[in-house]
Each structure stands twice: as C-alpha cells, then as structure tokens.
Amino acid sequence: MPLQQLLDELNEAARQSLQGGETTVRFEPTLADTIYQPYFAAASLLAVVFGALWGAVSLAVMGITGGMQFAIPYGWLLAHGQTMLGGFVVLMAMGFSFQAFPRFKHSELQLAHLALAALPLLLLGIALQTFAHFFVPPPIFQTAQPVVHRSFAHWSFAHWSLAHWSLVIGTSGTFLEKLIWASLEGCYDPEIPDANIVELGLVYGVRWDKEKGVAEIRMTLTSPHCPVGDYILEQVRQSVGSVPAVREVRIDLTFDPPWSLDRIKPEVRQKLGLEW
C-alpha cells in the first residue's frame, strides 16, 4: 500500500471517530499477513523431530556403545545436519522474509498463494534430501593421521553401511587397490612411529584379484631381523582384511631388493630429520 494512501485512511478513520461516526476502516488479516505461520510451524516441527528427538537418539547410541567417532552411521550425521540447516533455518528465514520484507517498503506480499504453494514443495525436497543422505557412504579417508592411535584399528572398514559394501564390491579393481593402499597407510612400525609403512617405502606393491577376493601385498621390513616384524605383518593382515570385498590377504615378504633409507619419501625424510 502506498504510504500516502495509508495516511489518508488513518486520518479519515480518526476524523470519523472524533465526530462520533462509525468507522469504515476494519482490519481483517489476509493470507499475506499470516503467511509466516505455516513456515514457522514447519520449521518448529523439524527442530523438534530432527533437532531434539534425533539428537537425543544419537546421544543415546553414543552412550550405549561408549564411542563417538563411529557410534552412529555417517549418513545420520549428514541427514541431521543438512535437515536442520536446509530445513529449519531456510524455512524460518523464508517465513520471516515473506512477512517482513514487504512491510519494510509499506507494501504487501504479492501472489501470497504462490508463496504458500511453495511450502509443500520445499518440504518434499527436504524429505528426499534427508532420505538420500542415509545412503551416503562414509568417507574413505577419515583424517590424514589416525585419530585414536596409530594402528590398523583406525582404518577398520567394519562400520561401513550395506550400501557402501555393495558399491565397493561392484567397482573396478583400481578403486579397490586404492582402498588397500589407504588401509596400509594406517600401519606403522613401532620403532618409527612418525611415518606409516607406505611412507617408509616398506610396501613394494599391491595386487588385487577381484574374482577371488585376494589382496596380495609385496613388502619388506627394515631388516630381516626386525624385532617387531610379526607385529607389522599382523597389522597389515588386519587392516587390509577389513577392506570390503577382501576375503584373503597374502603377504609376500621379500628382502630383494633390501630396504634402505633411500626408499623413504623425501618429505618424510625431512620430517624425520634424515635429510642429507
């Protein structure tokens, strides 16, 4: 409504009131005046269901399992976060915008029915997005370094969802080889704890037999008489064996060629203070 028209109506209503006449100006809420209500109601419902209730379930699962990092499926976290951001925040912001912004210009919302019709479409999009997040596989590389301790447990794939198992089993050998190399990066020589066995150059090669589900690891140790050799080999078996689709791990331990400091990656040598 133009400002001058609003002032004229207010002045006319005041004049009739002073003269004892019946005012003809009556305010009856329109859809444009109450458009915020369904948006705020939908946002509040999302806050209760996905914020309070879902958050309580997640905390309960963490408390029962005694873990945090892998206590609940990765998709749950994405669905919860995306729904709260894309649902609660967006719906509240849109409801406020439809209600307040036109009044900043002394006007009213045009095509209010169209704005209301957009609400179920938004809710449908949020619901589909939330549902889709349940099938998102967890990240392959959780962090650059182990979170809890430097052992094969960090690279365990036991918490992967059925959807991710199906994805990996049907993929090419190249992708599986990358997963195997990633699992080897979680194995450490206790005598050199600041670099994994891949960075140390202890792994000579990886061969993946997709048909048989066999992962063959050709590797060496720092010396034939390495006192922690059995521990390192067991790490490799456990870590590689946790990769989806791997049914058997075969280790080809060789000392030809023998390991030397030259096999350590240059940046790792610098980190270990071995640069010359």
Secondary structure per residue as TSV (DSSP state, phi and psi in degrees):
chain	resnum	aa	ss	phi	psi
A	1	M	-	360.0	132.6
A	2	P	-	-61.7	148.1
A	3	L	H	-61.1	-42.4
A	4	Q	H	-64.8	-39.4
A	5	Q	H	-63.7	-39.8
A	6	L	H	-62.8	-43.7
A	7	L	H	-65.5	-39.0
A	8	D	H	-63.9	-41.5
A	9	E	H	-66.2	-41.0
A	10	L	H	-64.9	-41.4
A	11	N	H	-65.6	-39.5
A	12	E	H	-66.5	-40.4
A	13	A	H	-64.9	-40.3
A	14	A	H	-66.1	-40.0
A	15	R	H	-64.7	-43.6
A	16	Q	H	-65.8	-34.3
A	17	S	H	-66.8	-39.8
A	18	L	H	-69.5	-30.2
A	19	Q	T	-86.4	1.6
A	20	G	T	80.6	7.3
A	21	G	-	-83.6	168.0
A	22	E	-	-85.2	127.3
A	23	T	-	-72.6	143.4
A	24	T	-	-102.4	-2.1
A	25	V	-	-92.7	115.0
A	26	R	-	-126.3	139.3
A	27	F	-	-100.1	121.3
A	28	E	-	-124.6	120.6
A	29	P	-	-58.2	137.9
A	30	T	-	-107.2	175.2
A	31	L	H	-60.6	-34.2
A	32	A	H	-65.2	-27.5
A	33	D	H	-79.6	-24.6
A	34	T	H	-116.8	14.3
A	35	I	T	-62.0	-26.0
A	36	Y	H	-70.3	-26.1
A	37	Q	H	-61.8	-50.7
A	38	P	H	-64.8	-33.2
A	39	Y	H	-67.3	-44.4
A	40	F	H	-65.3	-38.1
A	41	A	H	-64.6	-43.5
A	42	A	H	-65.1	-40.5
A	43	A	H	-65.2	-39.6
A	44	S	H	-65.4	-37.9
A	45	L	H	-64.4	-41.2
A	46	L	H	-63.9	-38.5
A	47	A	I	-64.1	-38.2
A	48	V	I	-72.8	-47.2
A	49	V	I	-72.7	-52.7
A	50	F	I	-90.3	-20.5
A	51	G	I	-89.8	-68.2
A	52	A	I	-72.4	-54.8
A	53	L	I	-67.0	-50.2
A	54	W	H	-66.1	-38.4
A	55	G	H	-62.5	-39.8
A	56	A	H	-65.5	-40.1
A	57	V	H	-63.1	-44.3
A	58	S	H	-62.2	-43.5
A	59	L	H	-64.8	-37.0
A	60	A	H	-65.1	-41.7
A	61	V	H	-62.8	-43.4
A	62	M	H	-60.7	-40.6
A	63	G	H	-68.1	-37.4
A	64	I	H	-71.0	-43.2
A	65	T	H	-81.4	-17.7
A	66	G	T	71.0	20.8
A	67	G	-	-134.6	163.2
A	68	M	S	-122.0	-45.0
A	69	Q	S	-64.1	-45.1
A	70	F	S	-121.8	22.2
A	71	A	S	-68.9	-35.6
A	72	I	S	-122.4	151.8
A	73	P	-	-58.0	146.5
A	74	Y	H	-60.0	-37.7
A	75	G	H	-62.6	-31.7
A	76	W	H	-60.6	-43.4
A	77	L	H	-63.6	-44.3
A	78	L	H	-64.5	-44.0
A	79	A	H	-62.9	-42.4
A	80	H	H	-64.3	-50.7
A	81	G	H	-65.0	-45.0
A	82	Q	H	-67.8	-36.5
A	83	T	H	-67.8	-39.5
A	84	M	I	-68.7	-41.2
A	85	L	I	-75.0	-51.1
A	86	G	I	-78.6	-17.2
A	87	G	I	-101.4	-70.7
A	88	F	I	-60.7	-52.7
A	89	V	I	-64.6	-46.9
A	90	V	H	-65.3	-43.5
A	91	L	H	-65.1	-41.4
A	92	M	H	-63.4	-43.1
A	93	A	H	-65.0	-41.3
A	94	M	H	-68.7	-40.9
A	95	G	H	-61.3	-42.2
A	96	F	H	-65.9	-40.9
A	97	S	H	-64.5	-46.0
A	98	F	H	-60.7	-33.8
A	99	Q	H	-83.3	-44.1
A	100	A	H	-93.7	-41.7
A	101	F	H	-59.2	-43.3
A	102	P	H	-60.7	-33.4
A	103	R	H	-72.9	-23.3
A	104	F	H	-62.3	-27.0
A	105	K	T	-104.7	15.9
A	106	H	T	55.1	44.4
A	107	S	-	-133.1	-168.6
A	108	E	-	-136.0	161.1
A	109	L	-	-67.6	127.2
A	110	Q	S	-87.7	146.6
A	111	L	S	54.9	51.7
A	112	A	H	-61.3	-34.1
A	113	H	H	-64.8	-33.9
A	114	L	H	-68.2	-38.1
A	115	A	H	-64.4	-37.5
A	116	L	H	-70.6	-36.3
A	117	A	H	-67.2	-22.4
A	118	A	H	-73.0	-21.9
A	119	L	H	-61.8	-52.1
A	120	P	H	-62.7	-31.1
A	121	L	H	-66.9	-39.6
A	122	L	H	-63.9	-43.8
A	123	L	H	-63.6	-38.8
A	124	L	H	-64.3	-42.6
A	125	G	H	-63.0	-41.1
A	126	I	H	-64.5	-42.3
A	127	A	H	-64.1	-43.9
A	128	L	H	-64.9	-40.2
A	129	Q	H	-65.6	-41.5
A	130	T	H	-62.7	-45.3
A	131	F	H	-61.7	-41.0
A	132	A	H	-65.5	-31.7
A	133	H	H	-66.4	-21.9
A	134	F	T	-66.2	-19.6
A	135	F	T	-104.2	8.4
A	136	V	-	-76.7	125.7
A	137	P	-	-71.0	152.8
A	138	P	-	-66.3	159.2
A	139	P	-	-64.1	140.6
A	140	I	S	-68.9	-43.6
A	141	F	-	-106.2	101.8
A	142	Q	-	-65.3	-50.4
A	143	T	-	-149.9	169.2
A	144	A	S	-69.4	-28.8
A	145	Q	S	-128.3	156.3
A	146	P	-	-57.8	145.2
A	147	V	S	-85.1	-48.6
A	148	V	S	-89.8	-57.7
A	149	H	-	-156.5	162.6
A	150	R	S	-84.7	85.1
A	151	S	S	-152.8	176.1
A	152	F	G	-64.7	-17.7
A	153	A	G	-62.3	-30.6
A	154	H	G	-63.8	-32.4
A	155	W	G	-97.6	14.4
A	156	S	-	-63.3	133.9
A	157	F	-	-103.0	16.4
A	158	A	T	-66.6	-22.4
A	159	H	T	-87.3	2.5
A	160	W	-	-67.4	148.7
A	161	S	-	-77.4	164.6
A	162	L	H	-61.0	-36.8
A	163	A	H	-63.0	-39.2
A	164	H	H	-70.8	-38.3
A	165	W	H	-58.5	-45.7
A	166	S	H	-63.1	-38.2
A	167	L	H	-63.6	-47.0
A	168	V	H	-70.3	-42.0
A	169	I	H	-61.1	-32.1
A	170	G	T	-91.4	4.9
A	171	T	S	-90.4	175.5
A	172	S	-	-75.1	164.0
A	173	G	H	-63.8	-29.9
A	174	T	H	-61.5	-42.8
A	175	F	H	-65.8	-40.7
A	176	L	H	-64.5	-37.5
A	177	E	H	-62.2	-38.4
A	178	K	H	-63.9	-38.6
A	179	L	H	-65.0	-39.5
A	180	I	H	-64.8	-44.1
A	181	W	H	-61.3	-38.6
A	182	A	H	-63.6	-40.1
A	183	S	H	-66.7	-34.2
A	184	L	H	-67.8	-26.9
A	185	E	T	-69.8	-9.0
A	186	G	T	-94.9	7.8
A	187	C	-	-105.9	137.7
A	188	Y	E	-131.3	150.2
A	189	D	E	-88.0	115.2
A	190	P	T	-55.8	-24.3
A	191	E	T	-78.8	-17.4
A	192	I	E	-132.4	74.0
A	193	P	E	-74.8	-7.9
A	194	D	E	-91.0	4.7
A	195	A	E	-150.5	140.2
A	196	N	E	-80.0	173.2
A	197	I	T	-68.6	-24.8
A	198	V	T	-70.9	-43.8
A	199	E	T	-64.6	-31.3
A	200	L	T	-77.7	-10.1
A	201	G	T	80.0	22.0
A	202	L	-	-80.5	-17.9
A	203	V	E	-97.6	118.5
A	204	Y	E	-88.2	-28.0
A	205	G	E	-178.3	160.7
A	206	V	E	-130.8	133.2
A	207	R	E	-128.0	127.9
A	208	W	E	-114.1	121.3
A	209	D	E	-100.0	100.1
A	210	K	T	-65.2	-38.1
A	211	E	T	-65.6	-41.1
A	212	K	T	-94.6	-12.4
A	213	G	T	70.1	31.6
A	214	V	E	-107.8	129.1
A	215	A	E	-106.7	120.1
A	216	E	E	-106.2	124.4
A	217	I	E	-113.2	117.5
A	218	R	E	-98.9	118.2
A	219	M	E	-150.3	176.5
A	220	T	-	-140.0	-178.6
A	221	L	-	-123.1	168.3
A	222	T	S	-63.6	-24.7
A	223	S	S	-159.6	155.8
A	224	P	T	-61.6	-21.6
A	225	H	T	-108.3	28.3
A	226	C	-	-58.6	123.2
A	227	P	T	-69.1	-19.4
A	228	V	T	-111.0	21.4
A	229	G	H	-59.5	-45.4
A	230	D	H	-62.2	-38.1
A	231	Y	H	-65.1	-43.0
A	232	I	H	-63.8	-44.7
A	233	L	H	-63.4	-37.0
A	234	E	H	-67.8	-37.8
A	235	Q	H	-57.0	-46.5
A	236	V	H	-61.7	-45.3
A	237	R	H	-60.2	-46.7
A	238	Q	H	-67.8	-44.1
A	239	S	H	-69.1	-49.0
A	240	V	H	-67.3	-36.1
A	241	G	H	-65.3	-19.4
A	242	S	T	-84.4	-7.2
A	243	V	S	-71.2	132.6
A	244	P	T	-54.8	140.6
A	245	A	T	81.0	-8.1
A	246	V	-	-84.3	115.8
A	247	R	-	-101.1	-21.2
A	248	E	E	-148.9	140.9
A	249	V	E	-117.1	122.9
A	250	R	E	-115.9	128.3
A	251	I	E	-109.8	121.7
A	252	D	E	-99.8	94.3
A	253	L	E	-84.4	120.9
A	254	T	-	-135.7	153.4
A	255	F	-	-123.0	27.6
A	256	D	S	-132.4	102.4
A	257	P	S	-79.7	156.8
A	258	P	-	-71.8	151.8
A	259	W	-	-73.8	146.0
A	260	S	-	-145.9	168.8
A	261	L	G	-63.2	-22.2
A	262	D	G	-66.0	-19.7
A	263	R	G	-80.3	-12.4
A	264	I	S	-73.5	136.5
A	265	K	-	-59.2	141.9
A	266	P	H	-54.7	-43.9
A	267	E	H	-67.0	-29.4
A	268	V	H	-74.9	-38.2
A	269	R	H	-59.7	-39.9
A	270	Q	H	-66.3	-39.6
A	271	K	H	-66.3	-34.8
A	272	L	T	-84.1	-2.7
A	273	G	T	75.7	28.3
A	274	L	-	-108.2	8.7
A	275	E	-	-71.0	135.4
A	276	W	-	-134.3	360.0
